Amino acid sequence: MSEASDVIIVYCTVPDADTGQRIARHLVEYGLAACVNLLPGVTSTYRWQDQVETETEALLMIKARSAGYAQLESAIRSQHPYELPEIIAVPVSDGLGEYLDWVRTIHTTDNGVL
């Protein structure tokens, strides 16, 4: 295993797979993420505006560099239909060195990323 403090996994729920695929492609095309997994069929139960809601959503698992988090968050927010999207970054403490090195090779294209 390899030291991985500069790699993060960002979790983001989206209303459906089409929205998730659009956001995932945007993040990868602009070098904000090395890889995005789309997990459809997630059931979320949450409190919103004093009501308990249950919705079927999709979950994005975004692998990225921690140094690019602010730009990644901004890009997600600009593409996301929710008023308050779930965007949670978790540091990777360890992992397969070669994979983590690959994640570290991503770089933003800086071509109107938002």
Protein Blocks (a to p, Z undefined) as FASTA:
>chain_A
ZZfklbccdddddfbfklmmmmmmmmmmnopafbdcddehiacdddeehiacdddddddd
ddddfklmmmmmmmmmmmpmbfbdcddddddfbdcfklmmmmmmpcceklokZZ
